[in-house]
């Protein structure tokens, strides 16, 4: 807890409501965070609120704030420009820091004669260079694709020295190489093919197909059918590569697609670059501690394009950001031309954003040890339910009973898309003596959050506030629980899970009706798994309790065994399985009864359990 919080709160009361930039500082006076605000008082006061709902990153930052400064600006746009400039100048600890420690890769075309096309991790000193590229994978892929499509040699032979020496290699036999070593390809013809391959890398397959088609038709008109056939085969190879790798695209202006994936306190930004209508390059950046997706995406975009990087005609975002007009204006001024920043909901640009999102999820899944499907399921669920943040910590509840006997409830926890069994809780219904699922659910939620509000509570499972609560039930259960949370001033989103007549998950219940989840496979599978798990956990506890109560009722019929001694036995042996393994002597000692009574208990246990 920050001891300066009251002092900071008092200072904030006097802040202006004008736009500006604020600088959070630690005890040494170092700037640890820089932010912008449309309304300085509202924004800064949110950090020091009495009942904060911070992300882990913000909470950690607030703990280290000793004081803050601010600069008032005339407009929100001026605040954005100033924020970018100051972040670049000071590199605060809790801002997104894009440490561009990536190496650059190049495609090299070696000097003639008989040039080779290769991918290089370092800048070569000779030959024609294409690049630089930030992704070594894309560089290798492009070079390999050009060599394959144009059947260029990739062996270790040196030409023209090795022409006519030895047999052609396997690549020639399987038609992966044109066979320069056979002597059938002239130096001039080879040079022309290299030029075509370089043009293919630079301008994409669509342009290459168009140009080669013209050349093929001209060769056919001149009755040069052998040359026309070679060009036809080259066009066919390019088209096959395009079908496999989706590199022939509809006409697309230069575009970057940017998206962020978040999980387990980590975040990854992916940038997919399209130039000349084809995939040109990609880059991924890990952003450290988590924040809201909107805030992280805006910060990333403004900083990413501040480092002298090329700003394309279109920038497609994978999520909505708050100040898109100001960001667009900033990028236009930096590039000196028109730039469109888009948040598409459909069409081809939406597909590009989805590709960027998928890339970010895949890289993040490796980082945090989760599958991309699990990360996608949580983010999809958040969007479907309109949540402010991804529900990394989900609690789910179910009531189980046999009439009015042995009524219980189960609470399970899913953390980062997987069960967290150490946080599971069991509840025996105490306040309701007759079957009433609504009243039982209210009792359970009230008891659970009384633990949360208790300052002396030490149980980790009770002291953590969930990001989302899912109830096994419909609108009635939802309304009953919302009433309890409202009374206790607990701000957690609550939804119900509805089953069909075959007891399969059908939809999510919200205040305004039902939300269908069957169309989104990842979210549907996650919710189904949660509903099945909470039902299993609750009914297992109910059956166990029923067996125990039946056992207690039966054992008390033995002479000399009352409720206290029955309870003493169960307390001593913990489980009925352990009691079944106990000897009469151990039973007599644990319950403080005679050997004869212990023998009767032993016989009862062996026959009834």
C-alpha positions, -999 to +999 in steps of 0.1 A: +000+000+000+014+034-010+017+055+022+015+087+001-019+078-014-038+103+008-014+131+000-016+123-037-054+122-035-055+157-019-032+171-046-054+157-073-085+175-060-069+208-072-060+196-107-074+213-137-100+196-160-081+207-191-062+182-214-026+176-207+002+152-199+011+138-164+044+123-152+044+099-123+076+099-103+092+076-077+110+086-044+142+094-063+124+118-087+127+095-117+098+095-141+083+060-140+051+066-162+039+092-186+003+095-198-020+119-216-055+129-206-085+147-220-093+157-184-063+157-161-083+157-129-105+128-138-076+107-153-051+112-125-077+108-097-086+074-111-051+061-100-057+071-064-094+062-060-105+046-027-119+015-045-096+011-075-100-016-101-065-015-116-048-040-139-017-056-122+006-033-142-012-001-130-015-013-094+023-019-093+030+015-108+007+033-083+025+016-054+057+033-065+044+068-071+058+093-047+047+125-066+036+136-100+040+166-123+017+177-152+018+199-183-015+215-195-020+216-233-045+234-255-059+203-270-061+165-268-039+163-299-012+184-284-013+161-254-008+131-277+022+146-295+038+157-262+032+123-246+050+105-276+079+130-274+083+126-236+081+088-237+108+088-263+130+111-243+126+095-208+118+058-215+097+054-183+097+020-167+059+014-168+053+027-204+055+003-233+092+003-244+098-008-279+134-020-277+142-025-313+169-051-307+159-072-337+185-079-364+177-072-400+178-097-428+184-092-466+179-110-498+212-110-518+216-114-555+252-124-560+273-107-588+270-123-623+277-145-641+251-171-629+239-151-599+224-169-569+195-156-547+201-162-510+187-150-476+214-133-454+212-124-417+239-097-420+243-070-446+266-085-473+294-064-487+287-074-524+259-081-547+225-066-552+205-063-519+167-064-513+155-053-478+161-048-450+135-071-435+127-074-398+117-110-401+143-136-410+115-161-415+099-140-442+133-134-458+141-171-460+106-179-473+108-153-501+143-164-512+133-201-512+100-193-530+118-175-558+144-203-562+116-229-563+093-211-587+121-201-612+140-234-607+172-217-598+202-237-587+208-239-549+236-265-549+273-258-541+285-260-577+303-229-591+293-217-625+306-215-652+335-236-637+314-267-631+292-267-662+294-302-679+313-317-650+295-346-633+259-357-633+231-333-625+218-335-589+185-348-576+169-313-578+172-315-616+158-350-618+126-339-598+123-307-618+133-284-589+163-270-608+167-259-645+200-277-647+226-250-654+253-277-649+241-295-681+252-266-702+218-262-718+211-228-703+231-199-717+245-171-695+222-146-712+190-167-707+200-173-671+205-136-665+170-129-678+155-155-655+173-139-625+158-106-635+123-122-635+129-137-601+140-104-586+110-087-601+088-114-586+102-107-551+099-070-555+065-067-571+046-099-563+032-127-583+003-108-598+026-084-617+049-113-627+021-133-641+008-104-661+043-096-676+052-133-683+018-138-700+026-109-724+060-124-731+045-159-737+019-145-762+046-126-780+068-157-782+039-177-796+032-151-822+069-153-833+064-191-835+090-196-808+069-223-792+098-238-771+103-204-754+065-199-750+063-233-733+090-224-708+071-192-700+039-211-697+055-235-672+069-205-652+035-189-651+020-222-639+047-225-611+040-190-599+002-197-599+007-229-579+029-211-554+002-185-551-025-210-545-005-227-517+007-195-500-020-170-508+005-145-523-017-134-553-040-109-536-066-085-546-052-051-554-043-037-520-026-004-511+004-006-489-011-017-455+001-027-420-022-048-399-016-044-361-031-064-333-024-072-297-029-105-278-029-106-239-027-134-214-013-140-179+000-105-174+019-106-208+011-089-241+024-093-276+019-069-306+021-083-341+025-062-373+018-078-406+031-057-436+016-058-471+034-041-499+026-042-536-005-064-528+014-092-511+027-102-477+060-084-474+072-088-438+061-092-402+073-083-368+063-092-332+070-073-300+065-084-264+052-055-244+058-066-209+031-062-183-005-062-193-029-031-196-062-027-214-061-037-250-072-003-262-046+016-243-018-008-252-027-007-289-028+031-290+005+034-272+021+008-294+010+024-327+022+059-318+056+046-306+061+020-333+058+047-360+079+072-341+112+053-347+117+063-384+097+033-397+079+035-430+043+046-424+020+029-450-011+043-467-034+021-445-030+010-409-056-016-398-061-021-361-073-053-345-092-035-317-108-001-312-087+028-297-101+059-280-083+087-299-082+073-334-086+108-350-056+122-331-035+091-339-044+094-376-035+131-376-002+124-359+008+098-385-002+120-414+020+148-401+049+124-396+046+108-431+037+140-449+008+124-468-026+108-463-028+079-438-059+060-429-061+043-395-090+019-396-109-003-371-128-025-396-157-047-387-160-066-420-144-071-454-109-076-465-093-053-440-110-072-412-094-104-425-060-087-424-066-077-387-076-113-379-043-125-394-024-101-373-043-112-342-037-148-349+001-142-352+001-123-319-018-151-302+006-178-316+037-159-304+022-151-270+011-187-265+047-198-267+057-171-243+031-179-216+028-216-221-008-215-233-022-225-266-034-199-291-068-214-289-070-208-252-059-172-256-084-167-284-112-182-264-108-158-236-105-127-258-135-138-279-156-144-248-147-109-235-159-093-268-191-114-269-200-104-233-189-068-237-163-070-209-138-042-203-109-067-200-101-103-208-115-126-181-082-143-171-097-154-137-132-168-139-153-182-110-183-205-117-210-217-093-236-246-092-261-258-066-266-296-061-291-313-038-314-343-032-346-325-024-340-306+008-313-330+020-276-325+017-278-292-002-244-280-014-227-257-038-195-259-058-172-230-068-146-237-095-119-214-109-106-212-144-073-192-147-060-183-181-084-207-197-075-237-176-089-252-143-071-239-112-081-266-087-063-252-057-088-223-057-119-246-058-143-241-029-172-262-014-202-248+004-227-267+026-260-248+026-266-236+061-293-209+061-319-225+038-335-257+052-357-264+022-349-267-015-347-232-031-319-229-057-322-191-059-319-185-021-291-211-019-272-193-047-276-160-029-264-175+003-233-190-013-223-157-031-229-137+000-207-160+021-180-160-006-177-122-008-180-118+030-147-136+030-134-112+003-144-082+024-130-095+056-097-077+062-084-106+082-090-132+055-059-150+044-072-176+020-059-168-015-090-182-032-112-158-013-090-127-014-089-124-052-117-107-071-127-126-102-128-110-137-161-128-144-187-150-127-205-177-146-236-193-129-250-226-139-285-213-144-307-188-163-322-154-157-336-161-123-302-171-108-286-142-125-311-117-110-307-132-076-269-130-076-268-095-090-290-084-061-265-097-036-235-082-054-253-048-056-260-049-019-224-057-011-210-032-036-190-059-055-183-049-091-179-081-110-197-090-143-221-120-139-236-142-166-256-174-166-249-206-186-280-221-201-284-257-212-307-272-238-330-302-233-301-326-237-281-308-210-257-293-234-245-257-232-267-236-254-261-199-246-250-172-221-277-154-202-273-117-197-296-090-183-309-081-217-315-117-229-295-146-242-262-144-261-256-172-286-221-187-283-225-217-306-211-199-337-178-191-320-161-225-315-133-214-291-156-195-267-183-222-269-158-250-260-145-229-230-179-222-216-190-258-221-159-270-203-166-246-174-202-257-171-194-294-172-166-289-146-187-269-121-215-295-124-191-324-119-175-307-088-208-298-072-225-331-077-194-350-065-194-331-033-232-336-029-229-374-033-199-376-009-219-356+017-250-378+012-229-410+017-214-394+048-248-384+063-262-419+055-232-434+072-236-412+103-273-421+105-265-458+102-236-459+127-255-441+154-279-471+155-251-491+171-253-493+209-228-468+225-223-447+194-240-413+193-236-384+170-205-371+188-187-404+186-197-408+149-183-374+142-152-382+162-146-413+141-149-394+108-127-366+121-100-391+131-100-410+098-109-381+075-125-403+049-148-433+048-121-452+028-096-447+056-121-458+082-128-490+062-091-498+063-089-493+101-087-522+126-112-527+155-084-517+179-077-484+159-115-477+159-118-483+197-089-460+204-101-431+181-137-431+193-130-440+230-153-470+229-151-507+240-137-535+219-171-550+215-186-517+202-156-512+180-161-547+165-197-538+157-186-505+141-160-524+121-185-550+108-210-521+099-183-502+080-172-533+060-207-542+050-221-507+043-192-488+026 
